[in-house]
Each structure stands twice: as C-alpha cells, then as structure tokens.
Amino acid sequence: MSAHAITAVSLADTLGTIDEPWRPKIIAALNGQEVKAAKLRGEFVWHQHDDADEFFLCLRGHLTIDLRDGSVELDPGECVVIPRGVEHRPIARDEVHVLLFEPTGVRNTGDVDDPALTDRRPDQR
C-alpha cells in the first residue's frame, strides 16, 4: 500500500454518522482485528464471545459492564478487556461513545441472536 492511500479517521465525524445505539461501525482493520466505533444507550443483552476477547475504550460518558460476579465501571479514557467466554452486559444510562477492538467477524451480541441489537453485517461500514 502506498502512503497516499493511508488516511486519518476522524472519530468525531464517524460517531456523528451513527444514529442507532448498539450498532457499531467498523472504522479500521488490522492484524485480523476490527476497530469499531459505537454509541451505546440503555441496557444491552447478556452475552459472551466464546472465541474472542473484547476490548472496550470509553471515549465519552460512563459505561457499566455487568459481569455475573460484579461489574466494571468505565469513564472517558478508561478501557477494559472482557476475556473470551465471560458473560457480560454493557449498560449506558446516558449516551456513551466507545471504541471496540475485536477479531474480524465477531458479532456484537456474541452467542445471542437479538433482532433489535445484533449487527447487520455486511453494512456496518
């Protein structure tokens, strides 16, 4: 790839195009991973990713990630890795902006099929 094909991504512009909470938008791919921007609001479904760790970086707002044995709280600039196989449920009482890092092809609802929340591949970009 030549240097002229490499372009910067504006997180603010990308997040400005996201209208629906819980519908991540792929903004980059590297080393078998996808980087996704998302807006979150409300409670997500309990789910797990059997074959993939999931990285959350909170950009704006306050995110709670419930685990079966407690919870993790994230404020802007904080991040966490949810290990593969760990059941979790993100909760955003107010709108939260996040970056997610996951292996290519990982569904946002993991082992759960939810018609209202599951990614609508391939049109995430």
C-alpha positions, 0 to 999 in steps of 0.5 A: 500500500502506498502512503497516499492511500493511508488516511486519518479517521476522524472519530468525531465525524464517524460517531456523528454518522451513527444514529442507532445505539448498539450498532457499531461501525467498523472504522479500521482493520488490522492484524485480523482485528476490527476497530469499531466505533459505537454509541451505546444507550440503555441496557444491552443483552447478556452475552459472551464471545466464546472465541474472542476477547473484547476490548472496550475504550470509553471515549465519552460518558460512563459505561457499566459492564455487568459481569455475573460476579460484579461489574466494571465501571468505565469513564472517558479514557478508561478501557477494559478487556472482557476475556473470551467466554465471560458473560457480560452486559454493557449498560449506558444510562446516558449516551456513551461513545466507545471504541471496540477492538475485536477479531474480524467477524465477531458479532456484537451480541456474541452467542445471542441472536437479538433482532433489535441489537445484533449487527447487520453485517455486511453494512456496518461500514 
